[in-house]
Amino acid sequence: MQAFIIRIRRKIVGKGAFYTGNYPNLFQEIGITQEDMDNRINKTFNTMFFDPVERIYFEMGDNMGYMMDTGNNDARTEGMSYGMMMAVQMDRKDIFDRLWLFSKTYMYQSTGKYQGYFAWSVTLEGVKNAEGPAPDGEEYYALALFFASERWGDGEDPFDYSNQARDILKHTLHQQEFIKEGNSMWNLDNYYIKFVPDVAFSDPSYHLPHFYELFSLRSNVEDREFWKKAAVASRRYIKLSCHPVTGMAPEYAEYDGTPRKLFHEGEFYSDAYRVAMNIGLEAVWFGEDDELGECVDKLQTYFSENTRLLEYHNYLLDGTAIEQTSLHPVAIVATNAAGALAAKGKYRLEWVKDFWNTPLRTGDRRYYDNCLYFFSLLMLGGRYRIY
């Protein structure tokens, strides 16, 4: 049914792959052959999931698995949902189902204030480190599940993927209606996703308008208009939060887009790197707002003209470097490159070349960098598909 809807929507004039079915391949633009690109994608996936030393995916028992945050020695909904999206893109139902069953078994909240949500962090044995959720996990879970339904079909609970996705989205918007003291993950007045359900501020890297466009077609009928409005609001919010000169977005931000400092003195730090990557995928899938690409142009220009490759810091949005170094320099290279899919500036292909020549990260901090690395590979190679 969803495939039919997509075919109908493609009859409408639009620039993105949702309408045209065409996924740009920037690696080809810099002279990389299809064979070399496919080999790099497969090798990267195999390293992350199966290499005895460098993997971040681990199997548990006969039917479960988890993505390990190697810097914090836990499993997080961020990584679990990322792993599911990677698995569905690579057509690995076995891995997908293991990750989803672990999530439902150990992270899903069946009672209490957060019933219907997923605890954002658990130990590698599945014991909850925290009760509250992180909304970026829920939105990735939902879309990965919808894609799984399209690629492989729905099975029995909990592998009735589309039903599971709709249930997740129902809770993200209506938690306060059926859970005492519950709070939704979105501000229902301005359509912005929250950093966590119990606060009144956001995280720009959580804003995924290209996801919400698909939610507006696949969620419960009564919520589809909300998701359409959320897509429009998030495009506006991303532009609002990005600095007018450097293009940097803050890790956390008020609803007016101004930075909110939480855990350190910097503003452009780990979470914020994802904004450029998100803008790139938005451009590929829907291409609704060319001004988003201008944010990436500014970001690429700042880093190209003011830094050395992989020698990065924590920054204020105006580009002022503070003493703390970046925890995830490879992630900056990967996401700035992925943003080239939306950019038009003179540095766009230089970032793609630098990324191609940057290896996967090794060691304790490899989890976050390499997740963004793999997503960026898929995007730039035209392999991050809508299903």
SVG drawing of the C-alpha trace seen along z (x, -y; Angstrom):
<svg xmlns="http://www.w3.org/2000/svg" viewBox="-8 -36 53 55">
<polyline fill="none" stroke="black" stroke-width="0.4" points="0.0,0.0 2.8,-2.4 4.6,-1.7 1.4,-2.6 1.1,-5.9 4.7,-6.7 4.1,-6.0 1.1,-8.3 3.1,-11.0 5.8,-10.8 3.3,-12.1 3.5,-15.4 6.3,-17.6 9.1,-17.5 12.9,-17.5 13.6,-14.8 14.0,-11.1 10.5,-10.6 9.1,-12.1 11.6,-11.1 13.1,-7.8 16.6,-9.2 19.3,-9.2 22.4,-11.3 25.8,-9.7 28.5,-12.3 31.2,-9.7 30.8,-9.3 31.3,-13.0 34.7,-12.8 35.7,-9.8 34.9,-6.8 33.7,-3.8 30.4,-2.1 32.4,1.1 34.8,-0.8 31.9,-2.6 29.9,0.6 33.0,2.4 33.6,-0.5 30.0,-0.4 30.1,3.4 33.5,3.4 32.4,0.6 29.2,2.5 31.1,5.7 33.7,4.0 31.1,2.3 29.0,5.4 31.3,8.4 35.0,7.4 36.3,9.1 38.1,6.0 36.3,3.0 32.6,4.0 30.0,2.2 27.3,4.8 27.1,7.8 24.7,10.7 23.0,11.9 21.7,15.5 19.8,17.0 17.7,14.0 18.9,10.6 21.7,8.2 22.7,4.7 24.8,1.8 27.4,0.8 28.4,-2.7 32.0,-1.9 32.8,-5.2 30.2,-4.7 29.9,-0.9 26.1,-0.9 23.4,-0.4 21.3,-3.4 18.1,-3.9 20.1,-6.2 22.5,-3.4 19.8,-0.7 17.6,-2.6 20.6,-3.6 21.5,0.1 18.0,1.0 18.1,-1.7 21.5,-0.4 20.1,3.2 17.1,2.3 19.1,0.3 21.5,3.3 18.6,5.8 19.7,7.7 16.4,8.7 18.3,11.0 20.2,8.2 17.2,5.9 15.1,8.4 17.8,9.1 18.1,5.3 14.4,4.8 13.8,7.7 16.5,6.5 14.9,3.0 11.4,4.4 12.7,6.8 15.0,4.5 14.4,0.9 10.6,0.7 8.7,-0.7 5.5,1.2 4.4,-0.6 4.7,-4.0 5.1,-7.6 7.1,-6.5 4.9,-3.6 5.1,-3.2 8.5,-4.9 12.0,-3.3 14.6,-3.9 17.4,-5.7 20.3,-3.8 20.7,-0.2 23.7,1.9 25.0,4.5 23.0,7.0 19.8,5.0 19.4,3.3 18.1,-0.2 20.5,-3.0 17.7,-5.6 13.9,-5.5 13.4,-8.4 13.5,-8.3 15.5,-10.3 13.2,-11.3 15.7,-10.8 15.6,-7.1 11.8,-7.0 11.8,-8.7 14.5,-6.5 12.8,-3.4 9.5,-4.4 10.9,-5.0 13.2,-2.0 10.1,0.1 8.1,-1.4 10.9,-0.6 11.1,2.9 7.4,3.4 7.9,2.4 11.0,4.5 10.1,7.6 6.4,7.5 4.8,7.6 5.0,10.6 3.6,11.5 4.1,9.3 6.6,7.8 7.6,8.1 4.4,6.5 6.6,3.6 4.1,1.1 1.8,1.5 4.8,1.1 5.9,-2.1 2.4,-3.6 2.2,-2.8 5.5,-4.5 4.3,-7.6 1.0,-7.6 2.8,-7.8 5.2,-10.5 2.2,-12.8 -0.5,-11.6 1.4,-10.4 -0.3,-13.0 -3.7,-11.7 -3.4,-8.2 -0.5,-8.2 -0.8,-10.0 1.9,-12.7 3.0,-11.7 4.4,-14.2 4.6,-14.1 7.9,-14.2 6.7,-17.1 5.5,-20.5 2.0,-20.3 1.8,-24.1 4.9,-24.8 5.4,-21.3 9.0,-21.1 10.5,-17.9 11.8,-18.3 15.2,-17.3 13.3,-15.0 9.6,-14.9 9.7,-16.8 11.5,-20.0 10.5,-23.0 13.6,-23.2 14.9,-21.3 17.9,-19.7 18.4,-20.9 19.9,-17.6 16.7,-15.8 14.7,-17.7 14.2,-15.3 11.6,-16.9 12.2,-14.2 11.1,-11.6 8.0,-13.6 7.0,-13.8 6.8,-10.0 5.1,-9.9 2.4,-12.1 1.6,-9.2 2.1,-6.2 1.1,-7.2 -2.4,-6.9 -4.8,-9.0 -5.7,-11.4 -2.0,-12.4 -1.0,-12.9 -1.7,-16.6 0.4,-17.1 3.4,-15.4 3.0,-17.5 3.1,-20.6 6.0,-19.3 8.0,-18.9 7.4,-22.5 8.2,-23.7 11.4,-21.7 12.8,-23.1 12.1,-26.6 13.7,-25.7 16.9,-24.3 17.4,-27.6 16.6,-29.5 19.1,-27.7 22.1,-27.8 24.5,-30.7 24.2,-33.3 27.9,-33.3 29.4,-29.9 26.3,-27.8 26.9,-26.0 23.9,-24.8 23.9,-24.4 23.8,-21.1 20.7,-22.2 18.5,-25.2 15.5,-27.2 12.4,-27.3 13.6,-30.6 16.8,-28.9 19.2,-30.4 21.8,-28.0 21.1,-26.4 24.2,-25.2 23.8,-22.1 26.8,-19.9 29.8,-22.2 30.6,-25.7 30.6,-25.0 27.7,-25.1 28.7,-23.3 29.5,-19.9 28.7,-16.2 24.9,-16.2 25.1,-19.3 27.3,-17.6 24.3,-15.6 22.5,-18.7 24.5,-18.9 23.9,-15.2 20.2,-15.6 20.1,-18.6 21.8,-16.4 19.3,-13.6 16.4,-16.0 17.7,-17.4 18.0,-13.9 14.6,-12.7 12.4,-15.8 14.5,-18.9 11.9,-21.2 14.0,-24.1 17.2,-25.2 18.0,-27.6 18.9,-24.7 21.8,-24.0 23.1,-27.5 23.6,-26.6 25.9,-23.8 27.8,-26.0 28.6,-28.4 29.6,-25.4 31.9,-23.9 33.4,-27.3 34.1,-27.9 35.9,-24.6 37.7,-24.7 39.1,-28.2 39.7,-28.1 40.7,-24.5 42.9,-21.6 41.3,-18.3 40.5,-16.3 41.9,-18.9 38.7,-20.2 37.5,-21.7 34.3,-22.5 33.0,-25.8 30.8,-28.7 28.4,-29.3 30.4,-32.3 33.4,-29.9 35.3,-30.7 37.2,-27.6 37.3,-26.7 39.9,-24.7 38.0,-21.4 38.8,-19.3 36.2,-17.5 35.4,-14.0 34.3,-13.0 36.4,-14.5 35.7,-11.8 32.0,-12.6 32.6,-16.2 34.3,-15.1 31.5,-12.6 28.6,-14.9 30.1,-17.9 30.6,-15.7 27.0,-14.4 25.8,-18.0 27.3,-18.4 24.1,-16.8 22.4,-20.0 25.3,-22.5 26.3,-24.5 29.5,-26.2 33.0,-25.8 34.1,-23.4 31.3,-20.8 33.2,-18.2 36.4,-18.8 34.6,-17.5 33.4,-14.5 37.0,-13.7 38.3,-14.3 35.6,-12.0 36.5,-9.2 40.1,-9.4 39.2,-9.3 39.2,-5.8 36.7,-4.5 37.6,-5.5 39.2,-2.8 39.3,-2.6 37.0,-3.4 35.2,-6.4 34.5,-4.7 30.7,-4.2 29.3,-7.6 31.8,-8.6 31.3,-5.4 27.6,-5.4 27.6,-8.8 30.3,-7.7 28.2,-4.8 25.1,-6.9 27.1,-9.4 28.6,-6.7 25.1,-5.5 23.8,-9.0 26.7,-10.1 26.6,-6.8 22.9,-7.1 22.2,-4.0 20.1,-5.6 16.7,-4.7 13.1,-5.3 11.1,-2.1"/>
</svg>
